[in-house]
Amino acid sequence: MVDSQYVLPNGIGIANLDCAEAFKLLSPEERLYAHYLSRACWYGGLVVLLQTSPEAPAIYALLSRLFRVQDPTRLGELARSLGLSDEEYQAFLVYAAGVYANMGNYKSFGDTKFVPNLPKEKLKKLVWESQAFKEHPEEMEALWGRCGDLMFSLEPTQKHLGLSGQGISTYFSANCFMEDAKLAQEFLDSQNISAYNTRLFKTKAHGKKCYEVRLASVLSNDSELDDEMRAKMKCFEFGGCEFTVTRGDYGPLLEKVVENLQKALPYTANPTQAEMLTHYIGSFTQGSITAHKEGSRCWIQDKGPIVESYIGFIESYRDPYGSRGEFEGFVAVVNKAMSAKFALLVASAERLLEELPWPRAFEKDTFLKPDFTSLDVLTFAGSGIPAGINIPNYDDIRQRDGFKNVSLGNVLAVAYATLKEKLTFLAEEDKDLYIKWKGPSFEVQVGLHELLGHGSGKLFVQDDSGAFNFDREAVINPETGELVRSWYQGWRDLGQQVFERGIHLRGVIFDLEGEDAEDVIYINWLNMVRAGLLALEFYTPESGTWRQAHMQARFVILRVLLEAGGGLVSLHRTTGADGKPDAIVSLDRSKITTVGKPALESFLRKLQVLKSTADVVGGRALYEAYSAVTDEEPERFLTLRHTVLLRKEARKLFVQANTRLEGEDVILVQYDSDAAGLIKSFRDRFPEDADYLEQQLLKLAQADVHFWAS
């Protein structure tokens, strides 16, 4: 029996991201713009397979070939004739849907491997008897040989993503440890090379460590270099090791991205959008993060577009070191009614900033009012879909040029809907109120999190010219009472991922006004402390590590509020109606203002001061102390973790529409909200070049397979 952590249940929630109404309101030019941007995103999303695990590209190709020849219904008829039960075939469909939704065989939220929940021999028999195997037996047998064992393997180092000895990561060769990642980061900083679009491969030659830093680009090493890349594409001696910077990673896939961005250019709404796409094209062609930054600056300046998009190597959560970006691209259509509400929040931002619990000197000199829109997602390619986004992630741009906030309305509408009977760890008297206000309170939480969580707080920097962006003779550290004594050395020296986890605190400390404000505040806080308990699913006791940064943050908030005492938060271990271990988390709403808010403000101030003053070591120590999971009384969190795993609800999967050209028009093709519908959406996604894409994925994966060979 496979541990339930490592399978997706047959009853997993699968929701349709409905954007039909928003798409219908687009003009013909806007539809064409959205179509070609979507194509670019989907092609780029395939890169994530190569960023996840050595076997992920082969698993994708195997599934793609099965379902391109036989749809889920016809393949199901074959499966039943071969002796697979309905439950076993459904388990296979759910597995396939999970691979497509996560763009690999590891969960995007939690970085845990998932395996097919049926006997390996039964799946192999289905593959062997499939029409795809009958048409191409040697190719299908070779595909199974590349991924069949690894698809089912739960060896200790294959259960989670991580560096050598702790997990698997295709951002690094299998022989890379944390010291290798740190040395590589020091090298990259010394050469002013961003890690966002890189991978690291370690070899040895003549007794010397050799590292290849490989940049993602269409062009390869032997192509003509522009001035920027010429300075980077060479061999370097650093730290007693040899570093070689190369490029061309994911080249054939990025070529398709560039091709479709070029097709989108004639349909841009303004010159800023055209300039933005031109920079993106240059970035993906050359491997230049500098060009992507320029494109991001244009993106910030493109205020209130009807069709919104962003694309590139964006979020670094799945890199074990926290520097390399996973490919992501989205296209969405503005929801005008909800965006008007967020505009009111932006208008109030400067007043809200004054309520943050640190001195004015620790806040940005000028609050750069962002574009904050609610969008209905048309396309979101990558490993998962968030509820909200604050981008770009480049700190120099965020501090100097600003950022954009995006709330994904049709994701919020379905992602967090919960049936009362499935609602865990709450008292019965809280459940009806929780269900009523969970959605609205989470919208508030997302808005504050993205706008003020990511958008507030100053970083003290000495730039490359030696100038400081703060008064060294006047700014006092409120935690020590002394002058500020540390700061960042240039914008490439930030390394502050640990601080990003404290951003969740800023979404709950503000007061609200209105008829239902007290209920919304209460459910916002209750949701956060419940999430702190649910977070234990994403902690790995064997390595003492957290697999998901947002959930680690929620656990920290729970710990801070428990430490505040005063009866604010309580955790009780109980026995459920089914006779199995259970727990209830409760919150005294009368003490939110008097006990809870001061506790979070104090912790948030400490974290912001450490962040502003570049005290990464201090920030990590503070954060790790609160995120330690032990079995000490009274909470006994390790024991509670077993209860959480016993009663966990799988994260929903999303079915997304496709766009298709018909003459000079673009039509929207939607699918059923089940595993078969999700599979069909991917089967139809690359109608003209699916075979070419699979061949390129397999070729790219095979070229590097020796880096993870056991």
C-alpha positions, 0 to 999 in steps of 0.5 A: 500500500503506497503512503497517501502522501505520494498518490493523488486520490481518485476523488481529487477536486478538478475545477474548470477555469471559466473565462468564456464571458471575459473572452467573448468581450475581447475585440478581434485584435485582442483575441489574436494577441491573447491567442499568440501569447497563450501559444508562447506560454504553453510552449514555454511551460514544457520547459518545466518538465526539464526543470523538475525530474530526469524522468518527467519528459519521458512520462509526458511523452508516454502519456501524450502518445497514449492519449493522442491515439486513443482518447480517455474513453477508448483507452478505458474500454481497453483497460477494462478488457485487460482486467483493470478495475474502474478504480484502477483506470480512474487512478491512472487518469488522475495520475496523468491529469496530475502530471499535466497540471503540475508539468511533471511528477512532483507536486508544484505545491509541496515538491512531493513526488506522486506515483500512479495508484495502481499496480505497475504491471497493470499499467505496463500491460495497458501500455503494451496493448495500447494502439500507440504501442501497436503503431510504434512498439520500439518507441513505446517500449523505449519510453517505458524503459526510460520512465517506467521504474522511476515513475513508481519509485519512492526511493528516499532521495526521490520522494522530494525535490532537493539537493544531493542526499536530500532529494532530486533537482534538475536545476543541479546535477545529482552531485551538487550539495549546498556548498556547491550551490553557495559557491556558484552563487558567489561566482555568479554575483562576482560576474554580475550574472543572474541565476534566474535562467540558469542550471548548474552541472558539476564534473571533475577534470584533473582532480579539479572541480568544474562547473557548467553554468548553463543559460536558457536561450535559443542561440547556442554557444557557437552562435554570434554573441552580442556585447552583453553575452560576450563578456559572460560566455567564457571560462573563469577561475573562481574559488579554486574551481573552473566555471564555464558559462554556456547557453542554449538550454531548452533551445528548441522550446524557447524557439517556439516561444519566440516564434509566437511572441513575434506573431503577437507583435502586430496585435499589441495595443500600444508601443509599450506592449510592442517594446515589451515583447521585443525585449522578451524576444531578445531575452529568450533568444540571447539568454539575457536577464538584462533584456528580460528586466527591460521587458519587465519595466515596459510591463510595469508601464503598460497600465490597465491593459485589457489583455494582461500577460507575463512570461519568463523564468519567474518564481524560485520556490522550487530551486533548493537554493532559491535562486533559479526561476521556473518558467511561467507564463500567463495570459488573462483578461481584466475583470473590471468590477473587481479591479475597481475594488482593488483600485480603491485599495491602491488609493488607500495604500499610502494611508495603510503604509503608515500603520505598518509597525516600523519607523518611516525610515524603514519604508520606501522613500516613495510608494510607487502605486502599482497597477492592481487588477483582478483578472480571469485567467485564460492561460497559465502555463507552468507547474501551478496556478496561484491566487495572486501575483506580485511581479516582477521579482527583480529587487532593483526594479521593484525598489526603483520602478515599481511592480504590478499586483494581480489577483486571479479572480476565476482561480479564487472563485473555485480554488478554495471552495469547501464543502462543510463535511470536508472542512477539517480542524474547526469547531462546528460553531465556526464552520458555517461562518467560515464557509460564508466568509472564506472567499471574501476574506481571502480576497482581502488577504490576497489583496493586502498580501500582494499590495503591501506584503510585497510592495512595502519596506525599504532595503538599505543599499550602497550602490555600485557608485558607493552612494547610500539610499539612506542617511547612515548618520541618522537612521536608528535600528528600532530593535537595538536603539543604535545606528544602522550598521549593515546594508546590501552591497549593490542590487545583486547582493540581496539573497533575501528569500528567507524574508519573503516568507514574512509577507503573509503577516502583512495581510492580517494586521490591518483593521477593516471597516463596514457592516461585516468587517468583524466577521471578515477579520475573524475568518481571515485570522481563523483561516490563517491559524488553521492554515498553520496547522495544515502546513504540517503536511509540507514539513519533512521530518527526515530532513527537517526541511519545509517543502513550501515557503508559503506554508512555512510562513503560515506555520510561523504565524501560528507559532507566534500567535500561540506564543502570544498566549492570553488564550488567543489561539488554542489547539486541542487533540481530539478523536473524530467521529470515525474513531481516528485522531483529530484536532481542533484549532480555535481563536478567541475573536475578542483578543485579536486586537489586544493580543494577536495584532501586537504579537504579529506587529512585533514579529513583523517589525523584527523581520523587516528590520533584519531585511532592511539591514541585510541581516540574512543570517539573523533573519534566517535564525529568527525564522527557523526558530519559529518554524522548527517542528518538534514533539514538545508539549503542549502542542506536539506538532510532530504528532499533529502532523500525522493527524494532518496527513490522515485528514488532508484534502488534495489540492485542486487541479485546474482544467484550462481552455484552448484557443484555436484559429478559425480563419481570421477569428479565434475561438475558445475551446473548453473542456469538462471539469474532470480528469478526462477533460484535463487530459483532452485539453493537453491532447489538443494543445499542440495539434500541429507539432506534438510529435516534434515537441516530444522528440525535442523534450526527449532529446534534451533530457537524454543529453543530460541524463548522465548527470543523474545516473546512479 
